[in-house]
Amino acid sequence: MWCVSSSTPRCQADDLAIHDITRTQHCVNVRLACGAMTTELRQRRRKTRPPSDPTFVQLATCKRSERQGFADAWVSIEPTFSNEKAVRKWTRMTSRDGGEADYFASGYMLRKLRTVARGLEKRYRAFARKGDLACLFNKCSLKFDRDPWGVKRANLQLSEPRRQPRGKGVFEVRFGLDPEAFEFNLKPIPLAWFYDGCFVRFLELFVWGVPAEHGLSASMAHGGGQFSFSAKTFLKGSLLADDIATKLDHPELSCWILDYPNADARSFRATTRRFRAFQTILEQYWAGAFHPRAIGVLTVENALLDRGFSPAAQPPPGLMDARRGPRGTAREVFQTNFAFGRKVRWNAQNVDPGYWQVSHPDEYGFRPDQVMRYSEGNLNRLQIAGEWHVKSGKVLDPADIAGLDDPLDVAMLYEEACWEQRAQMSKGTAHDMVEAVLLDAHHAQWLLDHPHVRVRSSLLQDQLLGDAERTVARVDQKTLSRLKREAVASNLADSRRRIKSDRIEPETLFWAAWHALSDGERAGIAREAVLGFLERVHNAASRDPRRRAGDPMEAHRHRVHPLLWRALLAQPRALAADADLARETRRWRDQEAECLVRRPPWSVTSEKPPWEPSISSR
């Protein structure tokens, strides 16, 4: 087991406690992740795991909202898979009125849903009979219900064992329909499980393996690989604000590294207005404008009516510590961060979000109070017990509702309150998903020791973001005029003829600006983006308790968009000033074939990626 010395700071000791797993699990992680089962492992098969097993203890304790350390954090993951028929069916059916509802009720989609779900159940039962260590639970049952939108969904319920208190030893694997795709939803997963090779093997065999058997595959264009962290974990210190500031200061994460520019996970820095909105709310946070001594003590009424969270115009001095965040009691710290998170939704996420034209009360996923979620980070589920569910409208955790006048406290959080990381493209393997989750988790733990992230007001990447239209106009006015004409038609069509504007979507401008720049300018952007990601990986590695020797980038080098590496290789002088950058570029060049294989394909169809210029724009 991991040992924590008496000199280890409390916050580090809390985070290291996540790895208090059995030595057997730790030693077999690598073999299990690769799918191997040695004779020794077969001899360790067990028919029943006791209720005191750490696996089930972690599943129960991660749901307790007052336990805010990373040792008790939980994660939800949403792997997505598709095939050409599902994509073409979506395109064809949604081109007519009422087609979206018909798509979700179509015979093909529902048959495929049932086939994959029953395949999951069949494979799990077969592997459980053999005693495979991937089968963490002994009982397995398949049920069908409907998701918050009323669409049919499959639930593989895994439970353990009879003596377990009701609901405490149940883990659900949900499988449902999504536009163009089929999507899993697994939550809550104790963060500790991501270090357990048995769980990694579970994901690879069932969540990734079964869809592949039925002709479904991961791709960038159709669905995503987003995941969420428990909100409770990010509501201590200044962690939530620092994570937002890091994303705002590193747009390469959502545009070049972890995802590509798309409206579903729009970068916080995608437009000038959006950037300024996030910048302003962060400045208000550090001025103490969300502290309860500035805006008043928050109660359950504030959350249920969603009011009273606005920042104070003139907060008194001394409410914030530049190194630790909000001053005061644990409740005051929570209330400061909760109020900040609630206003991030309306004051920042809601500025130029993805799909803003589509907003309509009757649209699936595009209701006025839902459109803001189309951001690289989403706080729409930062809620307490007693509020309405943001999708289904059902009351959240009705048994845990507190008194209307009770002061807001972390224990009141809705059990599934989360901080969603939407800027995550699909993952081709379970191992890749696990490493992506741990990269963010480890970096968040690094932020705990390095708070108050400063946001740079100007980046070279701004040429592709807030300044993209000027970039294109400077080089290619003809292309800009064409894009404006196309935007007029697109905005009218998407808004049901309500929006008359030639405003071009930032993702379209991003690639137009990239192609308009010179080789030297592209190399400068590539240098900034790659160095930013290198810094993130190395900072996260310093908090990785697996203590991996060697190359921290090995698990992440393929995430960097090939265009960035090629831009650097085309301008050797861009590499001369930085030895780390030159070394990483050489490594990618030597491993290019391997890195490209590890990246998910763009599409399950013959559709071209957006970074390839069309004939008309050349």
VEXDREN-2710 file (C-alpha; in Angstrom, 1 decimal):
% VEXDREN-2710
k/r/px/py/pz
1/MET/0.0/0.0/0.0
2/TRP/1.0/3.6/-0.4
3/CYS/2.6/5.0/2.7
4/VAL/2.2/8.6/3.8
5/SER/4.8/10.0/6.1
6/SER/4.0/12.2/9.1
7/SER/5.6/15.2/7.3
8/THR/3.2/14.9/4.3
9/PRO/0.9/17.9/4.1
10/ARG/-2.7/17.1/4.9
11/CYS/-4.0/17.8/1.4
12/GLN/-1.4/15.5/-0.1
13/ALA/-2.1/12.8/2.4
14/ASP/-5.8/13.0/1.6
15/ASP/-5.1/12.7/-2.1
16/LEU/-2.6/9.8/-1.7
17/ALA/-5.2/7.9/0.3
18/ILE/-7.0/7.2/-3.0
19/HIS/-4.4/4.5/-3.6
20/ASP/-5.0/2.5/-0.4
21/ILE/-5.8/-0.6/-2.5
22/THR/-4.6/-4.2/-2.1
23/ARG/-1.1/-5.0/-3.1
24/THR/-2.5/-7.8/-5.3
25/GLN/-4.5/-5.3/-7.4
26/HIS/-1.6/-2.9/-7.8
27/CYS/0.8/-5.6/-9.0
28/VAL/-1.5/-7.1/-11.7
29/ASN/-2.8/-3.8/-13.1
30/VAL/-0.6/-3.9/-16.3
31/ARG/-1.5/-7.5/-17.1
32/LEU/-5.1/-7.0/-16.5
33/ALA/-5.3/-3.9/-18.7
34/CYS/-3.8/-5.9/-21.5
35/GLY/-6.3/-8.7/-21.1
36/ALA/-3.9/-11.3/-19.8
37/MET/-4.9/-13.8/-17.1
38/THR/-2.0/-15.9/-15.8
39/THR/-2.3/-19.2/-13.9
40/GLU/-1.6/-17.3/-10.7
41/LEU/-4.5/-14.9/-11.3
42/ARG/-6.8/-17.8/-12.1
43/GLN/-6.0/-19.3/-8.8
44/ARG/-7.1/-16.1/-7.1
45/ARG/-10.6/-16.2/-8.5
46/ARG/-13.2/-15.7/-5.9
47/LYS/-16.9/-16.6/-5.9
48/THR/-18.0/-13.9/-3.4
49/ARG/-16.4/-10.7/-2.3
50/PRO/-17.3/-9.6/1.2
51/PRO/-19.2/-6.3/1.8
52/SER/-16.0/-4.9/3.5
53/ASP/-14.1/-5.2/0.2
54/PRO/-12.5/-1.8/-0.7
55/THR/-14.3/-1.9/-4.0
56/PHE/-17.7/-1.6/-2.4
57/VAL/-16.6/0.7/0.4
58/GLN/-15.3/3.1/-2.2
59/LEU/-18.6/2.9/-4.2
60/ALA/-20.6/3.8/-1.1
61/THR/-18.3/6.5/0.3
62/CYS/-17.8/8.4/-3.0
63/LYS/-21.5/9.3/-2.9
64/ARG/-21.2/11.1/0.4
65/SER/-21.2/14.9/-0.5
66/GLU/-19.3/16.0/2.6
67/ARG/-16.2/13.9/1.7
68/GLN/-14.6/16.3/-0.6
69/GLY/-11.0/14.9/-1.0
70/PHE/-9.9/13.2/-4.2
71/ALA/-9.7/10.0/-2.2
72/ASP/-13.5/10.0/-2.2
73/ALA/-14.1/11.7/-5.6
74/TRP/-16.3/10.1/-8.2
75/VAL/-16.3/10.3/-12.0
76/SER/-18.9/9.6/-14.7
77/ILE/-17.8/8.7/-18.2
78/GLU/-19.8/8.7/-21.5
79/PRO/-18.1/6.6/-24.2
80/THR/-19.9/6.9/-27.5
81/PHE/-19.9/4.6/-30.5
82/SER/-21.6/4.7/-33.9
83/ASN/-21.7/3.2/-37.5
84/GLU/-22.4/4.6/-40.9
85/LYS/-26.1/3.6/-40.9
86/ALA/-26.9/5.4/-37.7
87/VAL/-25.2/8.6/-39.0
88/ARG/-27.0/8.6/-42.3
89/LYS/-30.3/7.8/-40.6
90/TRP/-29.9/10.8/-38.3
91/THR/-29.0/13.1/-41.3
92/ARG/-31.9/11.9/-43.4
93/MET/-34.6/11.8/-40.7
94/THR/-33.8/15.1/-39.0
95/SER/-34.0/16.9/-42.4
96/ARG/-37.8/16.9/-42.0
97/ASP/-40.1/18.2/-39.2
98/GLY/-40.6/15.7/-36.4
99/GLY/-37.7/13.6/-37.7
100/GLU/-35.6/13.8/-34.5
101/ALA/-38.4/12.0/-32.5
102/ASP/-38.8/9.5/-35.3
103/TYR/-35.0/8.8/-35.2
104/PHE/-35.1/7.9/-31.5
105/ALA/-38.1/5.6/-32.1
106/SER/-36.8/4.0/-35.3
107/GLY/-36.8/0.2/-35.5
108/TYR/-33.1/-0.1/-36.4
109/MET/-31.8/2.1/-33.6
110/LEU/-34.0/0.3/-31.0
111/ARG/-33.0/-3.1/-32.3
112/LYS/-29.3/-2.3/-32.2
113/LEU/-29.8/-0.9/-28.6
114/ARG/-31.3/-4.2/-27.5
115/THR/-28.8/-6.3/-29.3
116/VAL/-25.8/-4.6/-27.8
117/ALA/-27.4/-4.5/-24.3
118/ARG/-28.1/-8.2/-24.4
119/GLY/-24.6/-8.8/-25.7
120/LEU/-23.3/-7.0/-22.6
121/GLU/-25.4/-9.1/-20.3
122/LYS/-24.4/-12.4/-22.1
123/ARG/-20.7/-11.6/-22.1
124/TYR/-20.6/-10.4/-18.5
125/ARG/-22.3/-13.6/-17.3
126/ALA/-19.9/-15.7/-19.3
127/PHE/-16.8/-14.1/-17.9
128/ALA/-18.3/-14.1/-14.4
129/ARG/-18.8/-17.9/-14.6
130/LYS/-15.1/-18.2/-15.5
131/GLY/-14.2/-16.1/-12.5
132/ASP/-12.5/-13.4/-14.5
133/LEU/-11.2/-10.6/-12.3
134/ALA/-12.9/-8.0/-14.6
135/CYS/-16.2/-9.1/-13.2
136/LEU/-16.1/-7.0/-10.0
137/PHE/-19.8/-7.9/-9.2
138/ASN/-21.3/-11.3/-8.8
139/LYS/-24.9/-10.4/-9.7
140/CYS/-26.0/-9.1/-13.2
141/SER/-29.4/-8.1/-14.5
142/LEU/-30.6/-6.2/-17.6
143/LYS/-33.5/-3.8/-17.4
144/PHE/-34.9/-1.3/-19.9
145/ASP/-36.4/2.1/-19.0
146/ARG/-36.4/5.6/-20.5
147/ASP/-33.9/8.4/-20.2
148/PRO/-34.8/12.0/-19.1
149/TRP/-35.9/12.7/-22.6
150/GLY/-38.3/9.8/-22.7
151/VAL/-36.1/7.7/-25.0
152/LYS/-35.7/4.0/-24.5
153/ARG/-32.5/3.0/-22.6
154/ALA/-30.8/-0.2/-21.3
155/ASN/-29.5/-0.6/-17.8
156/LEU/-27.0/-3.4/-16.9
157/GLN/-27.3/-3.5/-13.1
158/LEU/-24.4/-5.1/-11.3
159/SER/-24.8/-5.8/-7.6
160/GLU/-22.9/-7.3/-4.7
161/PRO/-23.8/-9.3/-2.4
162/ARG/-27.0/-10.1/-0.4
163/ARG/-25.7/-8.6/2.8
164/GLN/-24.9/-5.2/1.2
165/PRO/-27.3/-2.4/2.3
166/ARG/-29.9/-1.6/-0.3
167/GLY/-28.5/0.5/-3.1
168/LYS/-25.0/0.6/-1.7
169/GLY/-23.5/-2.2/-3.8
170/VAL/-25.2/-1.5/-7.1
171/PHE/-23.3/-0.2/-10.1
172/GLU/-25.2/0.6/-13.3
173/VAL/-24.0/0.6/-16.9
174/ARG/-26.5/2.6/-18.9
175/PHE/-26.6/2.4/-22.7
176/GLY/-28.9/4.6/-24.8
177/LEU/-29.4/6.6/-28.0
178/ASP/-27.8/9.9/-28.9
179/PRO/-27.8/11.9/-32.1
180/GLU/-25.9/9.8/-34.7
181/ALA/-24.7/7.5/-32.1
182/PHE/-25.1/5.1/-29.1
183/GLU/-23.8/6.3/-25.8
184/PHE/-22.8/4.7/-22.5
185/ASN/-23.3/6.5/-19.2
186/LEU/-21.4/5.1/-16.2
187/LYS/-21.8/6.9/-12.9
188/PRO/-20.8/7.3/-10.2
189/ILE/-17.4/5.6/-10.6
190/PRO/-15.1/6.0/-7.6
191/LEU/-11.9/7.7/-8.9
192/ALA/-9.9/5.0/-7.1
193/TRP/-11.2/2.4/-9.5
194/PHE/-9.3/4.1/-12.4
195/TYR/-6.1/2.8/-10.7
196/ASP/-7.4/-0.7/-10.5
197/GLY/-6.5/-3.0/-13.5
198/CYS/-9.6/-5.1/-12.8
199/PHE/-11.8/-2.1/-13.6
200/VAL/-9.7/-1.1/-16.7
201/ARG/-10.2/-4.6/-17.9
202/PHE/-13.9/-4.4/-17.2
203/LEU/-14.1/-1.3/-19.4
204/GLU/-12.1/-2.8/-22.2
205/LEU/-14.0/-6.2/-22.3
206/PHE/-17.5/-4.8/-22.0
207/VAL/-17.9/-1.1/-22.6
208/TRP/-15.5/-1.0/-25.5
209/GLY/-15.5/-4.7/-26.5
210/VAL/-19.2/-5.4/-26.9
211/PRO/-20.0/-2.5/-29.2
212/ALA/-17.1/-3.4/-31.4
213/GLU/-18.5/-6.9/-31.8
214/HIS/-21.7/-5.4/-33.1
215/GLY/-20.2/-3.1/-35.7
216/LEU/-20.0/0.1/-33.7
217/SER/-16.8/2.1/-33.3
218/ALA/-15.6/5.3/-31.7
219/SER/-15.0/8.4/-33.9
220/MET/-14.4/12.1/-33.4
221/ALA/-17.3/13.4/-35.5
222/HIS/-20.1/11.3/-34.0
223/GLY/-20.5/11.7/-30.3
224/GLY/-17.7/12.3/-27.8
225/GLY/-15.9/11.0/-24.8
226/GLN/-16.8/13.6/-22.2
227/PHE/-16.6/12.8/-18.5
228/SER/-17.5/14.6/-15.2
229/PHE/-16.0/14.9/-11.8
230/SER/-18.0/15.1/-8.6
231/ALA/-18.8/18.8/-8.0
232/LYS/-18.1/18.4/-4.2
233/THR/-14.4/17.7/-5.1
234/PHE/-14.0/21.1/-6.9
235/LEU/-15.8/23.2/-4.3
236/LYS/-12.9/23.5/-1.9
237/GLY/-10.2/26.1/-1.8
238/SER/-10.2/27.9/-5.2
239/LEU/-10.0/24.7/-7.3
240/LEU/-13.1/25.3/-9.4
241/ALA/-12.0/28.9/-10.3
242/ASP/-8.5/27.7/-11.0
243/ASP/-9.6/24.9/-13.3
244/ILE/-11.8/27.3/-15.2
245/ALA/-8.9/29.8/-15.4
246/THR/-6.6/27.1/-16.7
247/LYS/-9.0/26.2/-19.5
248/LEU/-9.4/29.9/-20.3
249/ASP/-5.6/30.3/-20.5
250/HIS/-5.0/27.2/-22.5
251/PRO/-7.5/27.0/-25.4
252/GLU/-5.3/24.4/-27.0
253/LEU/-6.9/21.9/-24.7
254/SER/-10.3/22.2/-26.3
255/CYS/-9.1/23.1/-29.8
256/TRP/-6.0/21.0/-30.5
257/ILE/-5.3/18.4/-27.8
258/LEU/-8.2/16.9/-25.9
259/ASP/-10.8/17.8/-28.5
260/TYR/-11.2/19.7/-31.7
261/PRO/-13.2/23.0/-32.2
262/ASN/-16.9/22.1/-32.2
263/ALA/-20.1/23.7/-31.0
264/ASP/-20.8/20.8/-28.7
265/ALA/-17.9/21.7/-26.4
266/ARG/-17.2/25.4/-27.3
267/SER/-13.9/26.8/-26.0
268/PHE/-14.2/29.3/-23.1
269/ARG/-12.0/31.6/-25.3
270/ALA/-13.9/31.0/-28.6
271/THR/-15.0/34.6/-29.0
272/THR/-13.9/37.9/-27.6
273/ARG/-17.2/38.4/-25.7
274/ARG/-17.1/34.9/-24.3
275/PHE/-13.4/35.4/-23.2
276/ARG/-14.2/38.7/-21.5
277/ALA/-17.2/37.2/-19.7
278/PHE/-15.1/34.4/-18.1
279/GLN/-12.3/36.9/-17.4
280/THR/-14.7/39.2/-15.6
281/ILE/-16.3/36.5/-13.4
282/LEU/-12.9/35.2/-12.4
283/GLU/-11.9/38.8/-11.4
284/GLN/-15.1/39.1/-9.4
285/TYR/-14.3/35.8/-7.6
286/TRP/-10.9/36.9/-6.5
287/ALA/-12.2/40.2/-5.4
288/GLY/-14.5/38.3/-2.9
289/ALA/-17.7/39.3/-4.7
290/PHE/-19.2/35.8/-4.2
291/HIS/-18.3/35.5/-0.5
292/PRO/-21.3/35.2/1.8
293/ARG/-19.9/38.2/3.8
294/ALA/-20.4/40.2/0.6
295/ILE/-23.7/38.9/-0.8
296/GLY/-25.2/37.5/2.4
297/VAL/-25.5/34.0/3.8
298/LEU/-27.0/31.7/1.2
299/THR/-29.9/29.4/2.1
300/VAL/-31.8/26.6/0.4
301/GLU/-34.2/29.2/-0.9
302/ASN/-31.5/30.8/-3.0
303/ALA/-30.8/27.5/-4.7
304/LEU/-34.4/26.4/-5.2
305/LEU/-35.4/29.8/-6.7
306/ASP/-32.0/30.2/-8.4
307/ARG/-31.5/33.8/-7.2
308/GLY/-29.2/35.7/-4.8
309/PHE/-25.9/34.5/-6.3
310/SER/-25.0/37.7/-8.2
311/PRO/-21.6/39.2/-7.3
312/ALA/-21.4/42.1/-4.9
313/ALA/-20.6/45.4/-6.6
314/GLN/-18.2/46.5/-3.7
315/PRO/-17.2/43.5/-1.7
316/PRO/-15.3/44.3/1.6
317/PRO/-11.6/43.7/1.5
318/GLY/-9.9/40.7/3.1
319/LEU/-12.4/38.0/2.0
320/MET/-10.0/36.1/-0.2
321/ASP/-6.5/34.7/0.4
322/ALA/-4.4/35.0/-2.7
323/ARG/-2.9/31.5/-2.1
324/ARG/-5.9/29.6/-0.6
325/GLY/-9.0/31.2/-2.0
326/PRO/-12.0/32.1/0.2
327/ARG/-11.3/32.9/3.8
328/GLY/-13.6/31.7/6.6
329/THR/-15.3/28.6/7.7
330/ALA/-15.8/25.5/5.6
331/ARG/-19.4/26.5/5.0
332/GLU/-18.3/30.0/3.8
333/VAL/-15.8/28.5/1.4
334/PHE/-18.5/26.2/0.0
335/GLN/-21.0/29.0/-0.3
336/THR/-18.5/31.2/-2.1
337/ASN/-17.6/28.5/-4.6
338/PHE/-21.3/27.4/-5.1
339/ALA/-22.4/31.0/-5.8
340/PHE/-19.5/31.4/-8.2
341/GLY/-20.4/28.2/-10.0
342/ARG/-24.0/29.1/-10.3
343/LYS/-23.2/32.4/-11.9
344/VAL/-20.6/30.9/-14.2
345/ARG/-23.6/29.2/-16.0
346/TRP/-25.5/32.4/-16.6
347/ASN/-22.8/35.0/-16.8
348/ALA/-20.1/33.2/-18.8
349/GLN/-21.2/29.7/-20.1
350/ASN/-24.3/31.4/-21.5
351/VAL/-22.3/34.0/-23.6
352/ASP/-21.9/32.7/-27.2
353/PRO/-22.4/29.0/-26.4
354/GLY/-22.7/26.4/-29.0
355/TYR/-25.9/26.0/-30.9
356/TRP/-27.2/29.4/-29.6
357/GLN/-29.4/29.8/-32.7
358/VAL/-31.3/26.5/-32.1
359/SER/-32.6/27.5/-28.7
360/HIS/-36.3/26.5/-28.5
361/PRO/-38.6/25.3/-25.7
362/ASP/-39.5/22.1/-27.7
363/GLU/-36.0/21.1/-28.9
364/TYR/-34.3/18.0/-27.5
365/GLY/-31.3/19.3/-25.5
366/PHE/-31.6/22.9/-26.8
367/ARG/-34.1/24.4/-24.4
368/PRO/-33.1/28.0/-23.4
369/ASP/-31.8/26.8/-20.0
370/GLN/-29.9/24.0/-21.6
371/VAL/-28.0/25.7/-24.5
372/MET/-25.4/27.1/-22.1
373/ARG/-24.1/23.6/-21.5
374/TYR/-22.5/23.4/-24.9
375/SER/-19.2/24.6/-23.5
376/GLU/-15.8/22.9/-22.9
377/GLY/-16.8/22.8/-19.2
378/ASN/-20.4/22.7/-17.9
379/LEU/-21.8/23.5/-14.5
380/ASN/-25.5/23.0/-15.2
381/ARG/-25.7/20.1/-12.7
382/LEU/-24.3/22.1/-9.8
383/GLN/-27.5/21.6/-7.8
384/ILE/-28.8/20.7/-4.4
385/ALA/-31.4/18.2/-3.2
386/GLY/-34.9/19.6/-3.9
387/GLU/-34.2/21.4/-7.2
388/TRP/-35.6/20.3/-10.5
389/HIS/-33.5/18.0/-12.6
390/VAL/-32.1/20.1/-15.5
391/LYS/-33.4/17.6/-18.1
392/SER/-36.3/15.5/-16.7
393/GLY/-37.8/18.1/-14.4
394/LYS/-38.0/15.6/-11.6
395/VAL/-37.2/16.6/-8.0
396/LEU/-33.6/15.8/-7.1
397/ASP/-33.1/13.5/-4.0
398/PRO/-36.5/14.3/-2.4
399/ALA/-35.6/12.4/0.8
400/ASP/-32.7/14.8/1.5
401/ILE/-34.4/18.1/1.1
402/ALA/-33.4/20.6/3.8
403/GLY/-35.5/23.4/5.3
404/LEU/-36.0/26.5/3.1
405/ASP/-34.2/28.8/5.5
406/ASP/-31.3/26.4/6.3
407/PRO/-27.9/27.8/5.3
408/LEU/-26.4/26.1/2.2
409/ASP/-23.9/23.4/3.0
410/VAL/-21.9/20.9/1.1
411/ALA/-24.0/18.0/2.5
412/MET/-27.0/19.4/0.6
413/LEU/-25.5/18.8/-2.8
414/TYR/-27.5/16.6/-5.2
415/GLU/-25.9/13.1/-5.2
416/GLU/-24.9/13.5/-8.9
417/ALA/-23.9/17.2/-8.8
418/CYS/-20.9/17.4/-11.2
419/TRP/-18.4/19.5/-13.1
420/GLU/-18.6/18.2/-16.7
421/GLN/-15.5/18.1/-18.9
422/ARG/-17.1/18.3/-22.3
423/ALA/-14.0/19.0/-24.4
424/GLN/-13.0/15.4/-24.7
425/MET/-13.1/13.7/-28.1
426/SER/-13.9/10.0/-28.4
427/LYS/-11.5/7.4/-27.1
428/GLY/-10.6/4.3/-29.1
429/THR/-9.7/2.2/-26.0
430/ALA/-10.6/2.0/-22.4
431/HIS/-7.0/2.6/-21.4
432/ASP/-7.0/5.9/-23.3
433/MET/-10.2/7.0/-21.5
434/VAL/-8.6/6.0/-18.1
435/GLU/-5.5/8.0/-18.9
436/ALA/-7.5/11.0/-20.0
437/VAL/-9.5/11.0/-16.7
438/LEU/-6.4/10.6/-14.6
439/LEU/-4.6/13.4/-16.5
440/ASP/-7.3/15.8/-15.4
441/ALA/-7.6/14.4/-11.9
442/HIS/-3.8/14.7/-11.3
443/HIS/-3.7/18.2/-12.8
444/ALA/-6.5/19.3/-10.5
445/GLN/-4.5/18.0/-7.5
446/TRP/-1.5/19.9/-8.7
447/LEU/-3.7/23.1/-8.8
448/LEU/-4.6/22.6/-5.2
449/ASP/-0.9/23.3/-4.4
450/HIS/-0.6/26.0/-7.1
451/PRO/-3.8/28.2/-6.8
452/HIS/-4.8/31.5/-8.2
453/VAL/-4.1/30.8/-11.9
454/ARG/-3.5/34.0/-13.9
455/VAL/-5.1/34.3/-17.3
456/ARG/-3.0/35.8/-20.1
457/SER/-4.9/38.6/-21.9
458/SER/-3.3/37.8/-25.2
459/LEU/-2.2/34.6/-26.9
460/LEU/-0.9/33.7/-30.4
461/GLN/-3.9/31.3/-30.5
462/ASP/-6.3/34.3/-30.3
463/GLN/-5.6/34.7/-34.1
464/LEU/-7.8/31.6/-34.5
465/LEU/-10.3/32.5/-31.8
466/GLY/-11.5/36.1/-30.9
467/ASP/-9.3/37.6/-33.6
468/ALA/-10.1/35.0/-36.3
469/GLU/-12.3/37.2/-38.4
470/ARG/-9.6/39.9/-38.6
471/THR/-7.1/37.2/-39.4
472/VAL/-9.1/35.9/-42.4
473/ALA/-9.9/39.5/-43.6
474/ARG/-6.3/40.4/-43.5
475/VAL/-5.3/37.6/-45.9
476/ASP/-8.4/36.5/-47.8
477/GLN/-11.4/38.9/-48.0
478/LYS/-13.0/36.8/-50.6
479/THR/-13.2/33.8/-48.3
480/LEU/-14.6/35.9/-45.5
481/SER/-17.4/37.3/-47.8
482/ARG/-18.3/33.8/-48.8
483/LEU/-18.5/32.6/-45.1
484/LYS/-20.7/35.6/-44.2
485/ARG/-23.1/34.7/-47.0
486/GLU/-23.2/31.1/-45.8
487/ALA/-23.7/32.2/-42.2
488/VAL/-26.8/34.3/-43.1
489/ALA/-28.5/31.2/-44.6
490/SER/-27.4/28.9/-41.8
491/ASN/-28.5/31.3/-38.9
492/LEU/-31.9/31.7/-40.5
493/ALA/-32.4/27.9/-41.0
494/ASP/-31.2/27.0/-37.5
495/SER/-33.3/29.6/-35.7
496/ARG/-36.6/28.9/-37.5
497/ARG/-36.2/32.2/-39.4
498/ARG/-35.7/34.3/-36.2
499/ILE/-32.1/35.3/-36.4
500/LYS/-31.0/37.5/-39.3
501/SER/-27.3/37.8/-38.9
502/ASP/-24.1/37.2/-40.9
503/ARG/-22.2/36.1/-37.7
504/ILE/-19.9/33.2/-38.5
505/GLU/-19.6/30.4/-36.0
506/PRO/-16.2/30.5/-34.3
507/GLU/-15.3/26.9/-35.3
508/THR/-15.7/27.8/-39.0
509/LEU/-13.6/30.9/-38.5
510/PHE/-11.0/28.8/-36.6
511/TRP/-10.0/26.7/-39.6
512/ALA/-10.4/29.5/-42.1
513/ALA/-7.9/31.6/-40.0
514/TRP/-5.5/28.6/-39.7
515/HIS/-5.3/28.2/-43.5
516/ALA/-4.9/31.9/-44.0
517/LEU/-1.8/32.2/-41.8
518/SER/1.7/31.8/-43.0
519/ASP/3.9/28.8/-42.2
520/GLY/5.8/30.9/-39.6
521/GLU/2.6/32.1/-37.9
522/ARG/1.3/28.5/-37.7
523/ALA/4.5/27.3/-36.2
524/GLY/4.3/30.0/-33.5
525/ILE/0.8/28.8/-32.6
526/ALA/1.9/25.2/-32.6
527/ARG/4.8/26.0/-30.3
528/GLU/2.5/27.8/-27.8
529/ALA/0.0/25.0/-27.9
530/VAL/2.4/22.1/-27.6
531/LEU/4.4/23.7/-24.8
532/GLY/1.2/24.4/-22.9
533/PHE/0.2/20.8/-23.1
534/LEU/3.7/19.6/-22.1
535/GLU/3.5/21.8/-19.0
536/ARG/0.1/20.3/-18.1
537/VAL/1.3/16.7/-18.5
538/HIS/4.4/17.2/-16.5
539/ASN/2.6/19.0/-13.7
540/ALA/0.0/16.2/-13.6
541/ALA/2.7/13.6/-13.6
542/SER/4.1/15.1/-10.4
543/ARG/0.8/14.1/-8.6
544/ASP/0.5/10.7/-10.2
545/PRO/0.9/8.2/-7.3
546/ARG/1.7/5.4/-9.7
547/ARG/5.2/6.9/-9.7
548/ARG/5.8/6.0/-13.4
549/ALA/9.4/6.3/-14.5
550/GLY/10.3/7.5/-17.9
551/ASP/8.2/9.5/-20.3
552/PRO/5.0/11.2/-18.9
553/MET/4.0/12.0/-22.5
554/GLU/3.9/8.4/-23.6
555/ALA/0.2/8.1/-22.7
556/HIS/-0.7/11.4/-24.2
557/ARG/1.5/12.3/-27.2
558/HIS/-1.1/11.0/-29.6
559/ARG/-3.6/13.5/-28.3
560/VAL/-1.8/16.4/-29.9
561/HIS/-3.3/17.2/-33.3
562/PRO/-0.9/16.1/-36.1
563/LEU/-1.2/19.6/-37.8
564/LEU/0.7/21.1/-34.9
565/TRP/3.6/18.7/-35.2
566/ARG/3.7/19.2/-38.9
567/ALA/3.7/23.0/-38.5
568/LEU/6.7/22.7/-36.2
569/LEU/8.6/20.3/-38.5
570/ALA/8.0/22.7/-41.4
571/GLN/9.8/25.5/-39.5
572/PRO/12.9/24.1/-37.8
573/ARG/13.8/27.5/-36.4
574/ALA/10.7/27.3/-34.2
575/LEU/12.3/24.4/-32.4
576/ALA/15.7/25.9/-31.9
577/ALA/14.8/28.0/-28.9
578/ASP/13.4/25.1/-26.8
579/ALA/15.1/21.8/-26.2
580/ASP/12.0/20.2/-24.7
581/LEU/9.9/21.1/-27.7
582/ALA/12.5/19.9/-30.1
583/ARG/12.8/16.6/-28.3
584/GLU/9.0/16.1/-28.2
585/THR/8.7/16.9/-31.9
586/ARG/11.4/14.3/-32.8
587/ARG/9.6/11.7/-30.7
588/TRP/6.4/12.3/-32.5
589/ARG/8.2/12.1/-35.9
590/ASP/9.7/8.8/-34.8
591/GLN/6.4/7.5/-33.5
592/GLU/4.0/9.1/-36.0
593/ALA/2.5/5.9/-37.3
594/GLU/1.8/4.6/-33.8
595/CYS/0.4/7.9/-32.6
596/LEU/-2.0/8.1/-35.6
597/VAL/-3.3/4.6/-34.9
598/ARG/-4.1/5.6/-31.3
599/ARG/-6.2/8.6/-32.4
600/PRO/-9.8/7.8/-33.1
601/PRO/-10.8/8.2/-36.8
602/TRP/-12.6/11.3/-37.8
603/SER/-15.8/9.6/-39.0
604/VAL/-17.4/6.3/-39.6
605/THR/-18.5/7.7/-43.0
606/SER/-16.4/9.2/-45.8
607/GLU/-16.9/12.7/-44.4
608/LYS/-13.9/14.9/-44.5
609/PRO/-12.6/16.5/-41.3
610/PRO/-13.1/20.3/-40.9
611/TRP/-9.3/21.0/-41.0
612/GLU/-9.1/19.8/-44.6
613/PRO/-9.9/22.9/-46.7
614/SER/-12.8/22.5/-49.2
615/ILE/-12.2/23.0/-52.9
616/SER/-14.2/26.2/-52.8
617/SER/-12.0/27.7/-50.1
618/ARG/-8.6/26.9/-51.7
END
